[in-house]
């Protein structure tokens, strides 16, 4: 596979750019021209002249690359089954029903803005863009909240309840002023009175990897490794983040480890491929996962060398497989939501 992938890459030359998300397995990410989070990679691709963008990530990431890409660029996802369980927890019909429920409860459209995490489908980004909202990443979620509160009294935050709760709490919003809207319950499982009283309405969604970490894991690792620093992603539960020594986006977690002095010890609450890679890249430090029973992102893992090889060799033969294409109407409003993120400090 390595030889065939390398040969296809050479044949395609500068016509093709290969992007690798941090959570990809090593045997795939080694071929990436750029690594990073989804927004960073999509921006990088849009700034190149590459005709083909092969995104080793998941479906919503490839959609974002298509939204931000310039005319003529075509985005390919090596395996169409590489989705995101969190993004799938907010389906556009459910979100539209939620919005109608909020308006029926007595909340006016001028009182509330919808914000969505980058980890959402393009039509959810478009939903927020059309209603004056924006997209945020884990690193600028607080800035997005502050931006929204300058313009409205309330926020509907999609689709990750944990990032929303952790962000609101860090801003001093009491937990009882943040409610969770469950799309599978009538009225979201919340009374109209509670909806009107809440400052932040959180969607009942989560990252299957990060929600697995529990407060007991923090206590156990500290007992087993005295002095170890526990650092976690803000997609983790509020109870875990409260016990951690540091919270940050994927890039921030990487910087914390790399900038630490030799001999430092870290237990990291995030995806196992990234943790293992950091351990290899920082042999002078102890880097372990917060939960040693494993925290694999199964959908990211679907992108295999075989899928990558197949997609690249088809491009060499002039065939575009697994193209991800967002419709123009959705692209317009999703782009508006992404562009508004540039206003966030």
C-alpha positions in Angstrom: 0.0 0.0 0.0 2.8 2.4 0.9 4.5 2.0 -2.5 1.2 2.3 -4.4 0.1 5.4 -2.5 3.5 7.0 -3.0 3.5 6.2 -6.7 0.0 7.7 -7.1 0.9 10.8 -5.1 4.0 11.3 -7.4 1.9 10.9 -10.5 -0.8 13.4 -9.4 1.8 16.0 -8.3 0.6 19.4 -7.3 -2.9 18.8 -8.7 -3.8 17.0 -5.5 -3.5 18.0 -1.8 -3.8 15.4 0.9 -5.2 16.5 4.3 -4.9 14.5 7.5 -6.9 15.2 10.7 -5.1 14.7 14.0 -7.1 11.6 14.8 -6.2 9.7 11.7 -4.1 6.5 12.1 -0.4 6.8 11.6 -0.3 4.6 8.4 -2.6 7.2 6.7 -1.5 10.5 8.2 2.1 9.9 7.2 1.1 10.7 3.7 -0.6 14.0 4.5 0.7 17.3 3.1 -0.9 19.0 6.1 -2.2 17.9 9.5 -4.5 19.7 11.8 -8.1 20.2 12.8 -10.9 20.4 10.3 -11.2 24.2 10.0 -7.5 24.8 9.7 -7.1 22.1 7.0 -10.1 23.4 5.0 -8.6 26.9 5.0 -5.2 25.6 3.9 -6.7 23.7 1.1 -8.7 26.7 -0.1 -5.5 28.8 -0.3 -3.8 26.3 -2.6 -4.2 25.8 -6.4 -4.8 22.1 -6.0 -7.6 20.8 -8.1 -8.3 17.8 -5.9 -8.6 17.8 -2.1 -8.3 14.3 -0.6 -9.6 14.8 3.0 -8.5 12.0 5.4 -11.1 12.9 8.1 -14.8 12.5 8.3 -17.8 13.7 6.3 -18.5 17.1 7.9 -14.8 18.0 7.4 -15.0 17.3 3.7 -18.2 19.3 3.5 -16.4 22.3 5.1 -13.5 22.0 2.6 -16.1 22.1 -0.2 -17.8 25.1 1.3 -14.5 27.1 1.7 -12.9 25.8 -1.4 -12.6 27.9 -4.6 -14.3 27.2 -7.9 -12.9 24.1 -9.6 -11.7 22.4 -6.5 -13.1 19.0 -5.9 -13.2 17.3 -2.4 -12.8 13.5 -2.0 -13.5 11.5 1.1 -11.6 8.1 0.8 -14.4 6.3 2.6 -18.0 7.6 2.6 -18.7 5.7 5.8 -16.4 8.0 7.7 -19.0 10.0 9.5 -19.2 11.7 12.9 -21.5 10.4 15.5 -21.7 13.9 17.1 -22.6 15.6 13.8 -25.2 12.9 13.2 -26.9 13.8 16.5 -28.3 17.0 15.0 -30.4 16.3 11.9 -31.7 19.4 10.1 -35.4 18.4 10.5 -35.0 18.0 14.2 -33.2 21.4 14.5 -35.9 23.1 12.5 -38.5 21.6 14.8 -36.5 22.7 17.8 -36.4 26.3 16.5 -40.2 26.2 16.0 -40.6 24.9 19.6 -38.5 27.8 20.9 -40.6 30.4 19.0 -43.8 28.8 20.2 -42.5 29.0 23.8 -42.5 32.8 23.6 -38.9 33.4 22.6 -38.7 35.9 19.7 -36.2 35.5 16.9 -34.5 38.7 17.9 -33.8 37.2 21.4 -31.9 34.1 20.3 -29.0 33.2 18.0 -28.1 29.7 16.9 -24.4 28.8 17.1 -23.0 25.5 15.8 -19.7 23.7 16.5 -17.5 23.0 13.5 -18.4 19.3 14.1 -21.8 19.6 12.3 -23.2 19.0 8.9 -23.2 21.7 6.3 -27.0 22.1 6.4 -26.7 22.8 10.2 -24.1 25.5 9.5 -26.4 26.9 6.9 -29.3 26.9 9.3 -27.2 29.1 11.7 -25.9 31.3 9.0 -29.4 32.1 7.7 -30.6 33.1 11.1 -27.7 35.4 11.9 -25.6 32.9 13.8 -22.1 31.5 13.2 -19.8 28.5 13.5 -17.2 28.1 16.2 -14.2 25.8 16.9 -13.3 24.5 20.3 -10.6 27.1 20.5 -12.8 30.1 19.9 -16.1 28.9 21.4 -15.9 31.5 24.2 -15.4 34.3 21.7 -18.4 33.0 19.7 -20.5 33.1 22.9 -19.4 36.6 23.7 -20.1 37.7 20.1 -23.6 36.2 20.3 -24.4 37.7 23.7 -23.6 41.2 22.3 -26.4 40.6 19.8 -29.0 38.5 21.6 -30.1 37.4 25.1 -30.0 33.7 24.4 -28.0 31.1 22.5 -29.0 27.8 21.0 -25.8 25.8 20.8 -25.4 22.8 18.5 -24.6 19.9 18.6 -22.2 19.3 21.5 -23.7 19.9 24.9 -20.4 19.5 26.7 -18.5 22.1 24.8 -21.4 24.5 25.3 -21.7 23.8 29.0 -18.0 24.1 29.6 -17.8 27.3 27.6 -20.8 28.9 29.4 -19.6 27.9 32.8 -16.1 29.4 32.1 -18.0 32.6 31.4 -19.8 32.6 34.7 -23.1 31.4 33.5 -24.7 29.2 36.2 -25.5 25.6 35.3 -29.2 26.1 36.1 -29.3 28.8 33.3 -28.2 26.2 30.7 -30.8 23.6 29.7 -30.5 20.5 27.4 -32.9 20.2 24.5 -33.6 16.6 23.7 -34.9 16.3 20.1 -36.4 12.9 20.9 -38.8 14.3 23.6 -41.9 16.4 23.1 -40.9 20.1 23.5 -37.3 19.0 24.0 -38.3 17.7 27.4 -38.2 21.2 28.7 -41.1 23.4 29.8 -41.7 26.7 28.0 -41.0 28.5 31.2 -37.6 26.9 31.6 -36.8 27.6 27.9 -37.7 31.3 28.4 -35.6 31.5 31.6 -32.5 29.8 30.1 -29.5 31.8 28.7 -28.0 28.9 26.9 -30.1 26.1 25.3 -27.8 23.1 24.6 -28.5 20.4 22.1 -28.4 16.9 23.4 -25.4 15.7 21.5 -21.9 14.6 22.4 -18.6 13.2 21.1 -18.6 9.4 21.6 -14.9 9.5 22.3 -14.7 12.3 24.8 -17.9 11.5 26.7 -16.3 8.2 27.7 -13.9 9.9 30.1 -15.2 10.0 33.7 -14.2 11.8 36.9 -13.1 8.4 38.2 -10.5 8.2 35.5 -9.0 11.4 36.7 -8.9 10.2 40.3 -7.4 6.8 39.2 -4.6 8.3 37.1 -3.6 10.7 39.8 -3.5 7.9 42.3 -1.3 5.8 40.0 1.0 8.6 38.8 1.5 11.2 41.5 2.2 14.6 40.1 0.8 13.9 36.6 -1.0 16.7 34.8 -4.4 15.9 33.5 -5.3 17.8 30.4 -8.6 17.3 28.5 -10.5 18.4 25.5 -13.6 20.7 26.2 -15.8 18.1 24.5 -15.3 16.1 27.8 -18.0 16.1 30.5 -18.2 19.2 32.7 -17.4 17.0 35.8 -14.1 15.8 34.1 -13.1 19.3 33.0 -13.6 20.6 36.5 -11.1 18.0 37.8 -8.5 18.6 35.0 -5.4 20.7 35.3 -5.9 22.1 31.8 -8.6 22.2 29.1 -7.9 23.0 25.5 -8.5 22.3 21.8 -6.5 19.6 20.1 -3.9 22.1 18.9 -3.7 23.6 22.5 -3.2 20.1 24.0 -0.4 19.4 21.5 1.3 22.7 22.4 1.0 22.0 26.1 2.9 18.8 25.7 5.5 20.0 23.3 6.3 23.2 25.3 6.5 21.3 28.7 10.0 20.6 30.1 11.7 17.2 29.8 10.4 14.9 32.5 6.8 16.3 32.5 4.0 13.8 32.8 0.6 14.1 31.1 -2.6 12.1 31.1 -4.7 13.3 28.1 -8.4 13.0 27.7 -8.8 12.8 23.9 -8.6 10.4 21.0 -6.1 7.6 21.4 -4.2 8.0 18.0 -3.3 11.6 18.9 -2.2 10.6 22.4 0.0 7.7 21.1 1.5 10.0 18.4 2.3 12.7 21.1 4.0 10.0 23.2 6.2 8.9 20.3 7.1 12.5 19.4 8.0 13.4 23.0 10.1 10.5 24.3 11.5 12.7 27.0 8.0 13.0 28.6 5.4 10.6 30.0 2.3 10.9 27.8 -0.6 8.5 28.5 -4.3 8.3 27.8 -6.6 9.3 30.6 -8.5 6.0 30.2 -6.3 3.0 29.3 -9.3 1.0 28.2 -9.1 2.9 24.9 -10.8 5.8 23.2 -10.7 5.1 19.5 -12.7 7.3 17.1 -14.1 4.4 15.0 -15.4 6.6 12.2 -12.0 8.3 11.7 -10.4 4.8 11.8 -12.5 3.9 8.7 -10.0 5.8 6.5 -7.5 3.0 5.8 -4.4 2.9 3.5 -6.5 0.7 1.2 -9.2 3.4 0.9 -6.6 6.1 0.3 -4.8 4.1 -2.3 -8.1 3.4 -4.1 -9.1 7.0 -4.2 -5.7 8.2 -5.4 -5.3 5.5 -8.1 -8.7 6.4 -9.4 -7.6 10.0 -9.7 -4.5 8.9 -11.6 -6.9 7.1 -14.0 -9.1 10.2 -14.4 -11.9 9.0 -12.1 -13.2 11.1 -9.3 -14.7 8.8 -6.6 -16.5 9.7 -3.4 -16.8 13.4 -4.2 -18.3 15.5 -1.4 -20.4 18.3 -2.9 -22.5 20.7 -1.0 -25.5 22.3 -2.8 -25.1 26.0 -3.7 -28.0 27.2 -1.4 -26.5 25.4 1.6 -23.0 26.4 0.7 -24.0 30.1 0.6 -25.4 30.2 4.1 -22.8 27.8 5.6 -20.1 30.1 4.2 -21.9 33.1 5.8 -21.8 31.3 9.2 -18.1 30.5 8.7 -17.2 34.0 7.6 -18.9 35.5 10.7 -16.5 33.4 12.8 -13.8 35.8 11.5 -15.4 38.5 13.6 -14.8 36.5 16.8 -11.8 37.6 18.9 
